[in-house]
Amino acid sequence: MSEERAIAESELPSRPLRVPKTADLVAANLRRQIIRGDLVADEPLPAESALMQHYNVSRPTLREALRILEHEELIVVKRGAHGGARVTPPDAVAATRSAAHLLQYRGTTLSDVFEARAIIEPAAVRLLADRPSPDAIAMLEDAHALECSLRDDWDRYNVASAAFHARVVEACGNQTLVLVNEFLLAIVRHHHRAMFRRSEDQFEGLVSSAIDEHRRLLDLLRDGDAEGAEAMWRGHIDGAAVAAMRWLGERKVIELFEEE
């Protein structure tokens, strides 16, 4: 055997390559069109007969492809004589739900979540401060006004406070950070509810402190103090982590979900 042949064989994959099924290929083509917007959200897909002819596939193959897309929540299929498939726009809900399940399954702890938040949120604040936008600041002002109006309703305040944190990351304009942060906020909402249940007698003080720090962030952003805003928000997240450990202890994420 020549040296060239020996090298070539050593570079072969250890397992045979999987040849995609026809249904996978049809699903991939339709998925690409949905994501690119070629197939419009909330509009019906072409009729089965048209799709079968276009892709030159049988009805069972086409329906298998549609089941793949339905499982991915990219289409909704209505059964029956007047049914059919309709495009649904991709959103973060399904991904967030799956991520929350995965974090629970992996035994992720609350301190692990706070560690990630302490990396993501201050970085988003720095990005926002470095490229300030009047629209972004206005969005945060609205979110802050809402949480202030709900400060006496702990259940609704919990949602509004988490939403303010979401808007902070959203305002930075980095879509990757926004999506990752949405995964974490699915857990944060449960953490807020669990903590407030255990600290009702100190709820007013906790809320006042959080609202004041949120207002301080807005002031720093308006002043264009990027370094100060980043440092202040890191301290805010660290303080929230300390409070969570005091009231909840080092709990696993799954325990927070099981309390609901």
TORKETI-451710 format. One line per 8 residues: their letters; for each residue x negated, z, y of C-alpha. Coordinates in nm, 2 decimals. Layout:
BEGIN
A> X:Z:Y | ...;
//
This chain:
BEGIN
MSEERAIA> 0.00:0.00:0.00 | -0.14:-0.10:0.34 | -0.20:0.16:0.62 | 0.07:-0.01:0.83 | 0.33:0.01:0.56 | 0.25:0.38:0.49 | 0.29:0.46:0.86 | 0.62:0.26:0.88;
ESELPSRP> 0.76:0.44:0.57 | 0.66:0.78:0.71 | 0.86:0.72:1.02 | 1.18:0.64:0.84 | 1.46:0.89:0.89 | 1.48:1.16:0.62 | 1.85:1.08:0.56 | 2.03:0.74:0.56;
LRVPKTAD> 2.19:0.65:0.89 | 2.56:0.70:0.91 | 2.75:0.37:0.98 | 3.04:0.45:1.21 | 3.39:0.39:1.07 | 3.60:0.12:1.24 | 3.84:0.39:1.37 | 3.54:0.57:1.53;
LVAANLRR> 3.43:0.25:1.71 | 3.79:0.18:1.84 | 3.81:0.54:1.96 | 3.47:0.51:2.13 | 3.58:0.20:2.31 | 3.91:0.35:2.43 | 3.73:0.67:2.53 | 3.49:0.48:2.74;
QIIRGDLV> 3.77:0.30:2.92 | 3.96:0.63:2.98 | 3.65:0.80:3.12 | 3.56:0.50:3.34 | 3.92:0.49:3.47 | 3.99:0.14:3.33 | 4.28:0.30:3.15 | 4.47:0.49:3.42;
ADEPLPAE> 4.56:0.86:3.38 | 4.93:0.93:3.30 | 4.99:0.56:3.21 | 5.08:0.45:2.86 | 4.83:0.27:2.64 | 4.92:-0.08:2.54 | 5.16:-0.11:2.25 | 5.02:-0.06:1.89;
SALMQHYN> 5.07:-0.43:1.81 | 4.86:-0.53:2.11 | 4.58:-0.29:2.03 | 4.58:-0.40:1.67 | 4.54:-0.76:1.77 | 4.28:-0.68:2.04 | 4.06:-0.48:1.80 | 4.15:-0.68:1.49;
VSRPTLRE> 4.23:-0.37:1.29 | 4.51:-0.24:1.07 | 4.78:0.00:1.18 | 4.63:0.29:0.98 | 4.29:0.23:1.14 | 4.43:0.22:1.49 | 4.63:0.54:1.43 | 4.32:0.72:1.30;
ALRILEHE> 4.14:0.62:1.62 | 4.44:0.75:1.83 | 4.43:1.08:1.64 | 4.07:1.12:1.73 | 4.15:1.07:2.10 | 4.45:1.30:2.07 | 4.24:1.57:1.92 | 4.00:1.53:2.22;
ELIVVKRG> 4.30:1.56:2.45 | 4.23:1.23:2.61 | 4.57:1.10:2.51 | 4.91:1.24:2.43 | 5.11:1.07:2.15 | 5.48:1.10:2.15 | 5.63:1.03:1.81 | 5.96:0.85:1.74;
AHGGARVT> 6.13:0.52:1.82 | 6.06:0.55:2.19 | 5.72:0.71:2.15 | 5.37:0.59:2.22 | 5.03:0.70:2.35 | 4.98:0.80:2.71 | 4.64:0.86:2.88 | 4.56:1.22:3.00;
PPDAVAAT> 4.28:1.26:3.25 | 3.98:1.46:3.12 | 3.97:1.81:3.26 | 3.77:2.13:3.20 | 4.06:2.32:3.03 | 3.99:2.21:2.68 | 3.61:2.24:2.72 | 3.65:2.58:2.88;
RSAAHLLQ> 3.87:2.70:2.59 | 3.62:2.57:2.34 | 3.32:2.73:2.52 | 3.50:3.07:2.54 | 3.57:3.05:2.16 | 3.21:2.96:2.09 | 3.07:3.25:2.31 | 3.30:3.49:2.13;
YRGTTLSD> 3.20:3.35:1.79 | 2.83:3.40:1.88 | 2.88:3.76:1.97 | 2.79:3.71:2.33 | 2.78:4.03:2.53 | 2.91:4.10:2.88 | 2.55:4.16:3.01 | 2.46:3.81:2.88;
VFEARAII> 2.74:3.66:3.08 | 2.63:3.84:3.40 | 2.28:3.73:3.35 | 2.39:3.37:3.35 | 2.61:3.43:3.65 | 2.31:3.58:3.84 | 2.13:3.25:3.78 | 2.41:3.01:3.86;
EPAAVRLL> 2.60:3.16:4.15 | 2.31:3.24:4.38 | 2.16:2.90:4.31 | 2.50:2.74:4.41 | 2.50:2.95:4.73 | 2.15:2.82:4.82 | 2.26:2.46:4.76 | 2.57:2.52:4.98;
ADRPSPDA> 2.37:2.68:5.26 | 2.10:2.41:5.25 | 2.36:2.14:5.30 | 2.65:2.31:5.48 | 2.99:2.14:5.50 | 3.27:2.24:5.73 | 3.52:2.15:5.46 | 3.34:2.37:5.21;
IAMLEDAH> 3.34:2.67:5.45 | 3.71:2.61:5.53 | 3.79:2.61:5.15 | 3.61:2.94:5.11 | 3.79:3.08:5.41 | 4.12:2.99:5.26 | 4.02:3.15:4.93 | 3.91:3.46:5.11;
ALECSLRD> 4.23:3.49:5.31 | 4.43:3.46:4.98 | 4.24:3.75:4.81 | 4.28:3.96:5.12 | 4.66:3.91:5.12 | 4.67:4.02:4.75 | 4.45:4.33:4.78 | 4.74:4.56:4.69;
DWDRYNVA> 4.84:4.37:4.38 | 4.56:4.42:4.14 | 4.68:4.17:3.88 | 4.71:3.88:4.13 | 4.40:4.00:4.32 | 4.20:3.97:4.00 | 4.29:3.60:3.98 | 4.22:3.54:4.35;
SAAFHARV> 3.89:3.72:4.34 | 3.77:3.51:4.04 | 3.90:3.20:4.22 | 3.68:3.28:4.52 | 3.37:3.29:4.30 | 3.48:2.96:4.15 | 3.52:2.80:4.50 | 3.17:2.93:4.59;
VEACGNQT> 3.02:2.72:4.31 | 3.26:2.43:4.36 | 3.16:2.41:4.73 | 2.79:2.35:4.64 | 2.88:2.00:4.51 | 2.68:2.01:4.19 | 2.93:1.91:3.92 | 2.71:2.04:3.63;
LVLVNEFL> 2.70:2.39:3.78 | 3.07:2.38:3.85 | 3.15:2.30:3.49 | 2.92:2.56:3.34 | 3.06:2.82:3.59 | 3.41:2.74:3.47 | 3.31:2.83:3.12 | 3.19:3.17:3.25;
LAIVRHHH> 3.50:3.23:3.47 | 3.73:3.22:3.16 | 3.55:3.54:3.06 | 3.52:3.68:3.41 | 3.90:3.69:3.45 | 3.93:3.90:3.13 | 3.65:4.13:3.25 | 3.82:4.19:3.58;
RAMFRRSE> 4.15:4.28:3.41 | 3.97:4.52:3.17 | 3.77:4.69:3.44 | 4.06:4.73:3.68 | 4.27:4.89:3.40 | 4.00:5.15:3.36 | 3.94:5.22:3.73 | 4.29:5.22:3.88;
DQFEGLVS> 4.21:5.54:4.07 | 3.92:5.37:4.24 | 4.08:5.02:4.26 | 4.12:5.03:4.64 | 3.75:5.11:4.70 | 3.64:4.84:4.45 | 3.86:4.58:4.62 | 3.75:4.67:4.97;
SAIDEHRR> 3.39:4.65:4.88 | 3.43:4.31:4.71 | 3.63:4.17:5.00 | 3.37:4.29:5.25 | 3.09:4.13:5.05 | 3.28:3.80:5.03 | 3.33:3.81:5.40 | 2.95:3.88:5.45;
LLDLLRDG> 2.87:3.57:5.25 | 3.09:3.36:5.47 | 2.92:3.50:5.78 | 2.57:3.42:5.64 | 2.68:3.06:5.54 | 2.82:3.00:5.89 | 2.49:3.12:6.04 | 2.30:2.89:5.82;
DAEGAEAM> 2.10:3.17:5.66 | 2.03:3.02:5.32 | 1.77:3.27:5.21 | 1.99:3.56:5.32 | 2.30:3.42:5.16 | 2.13:3.36:4.83 | 1.98:3.71:4.82 | 2.30:3.88:4.93;
WRGHIDGA> 2.50:3.70:4.66 | 2.25:3.78:4.39 | 2.29:4.15:4.49 | 2.67:4.11:4.48 | 2.65:3.98:4.12 | 2.40:4.25:4.02 | 2.63:4.51:4.17 | 2.93:4.37:3.97;
AVAAMRWL> 2.72:4.39:3.66 | 2.63:4.75:3.72 | 3.00:4.84:3.77 | 3.10:4.65:3.46 | 2.85:4.84:3.25 | 2.97:5.17:3.40 | 3.34:5.11:3.33 | 3.32:4.89:3.02;
GERKVIEL> 2.99:4.95:2.86 | 2.79:4.68:2.67 | 3.08:4.51:2.52 | 3.11:4.18:2.34 | 3.31:3.90:2.50 | 3.54:3.89:2.20 | 3.64:4.25:2.26 | 3.76:4.17:2.61;
FEEE> 3.98:3.89:2.48 | 4.12:4.11:2.20 | 4.24:4.36:2.46 | 4.48:4.11:2.61;
//
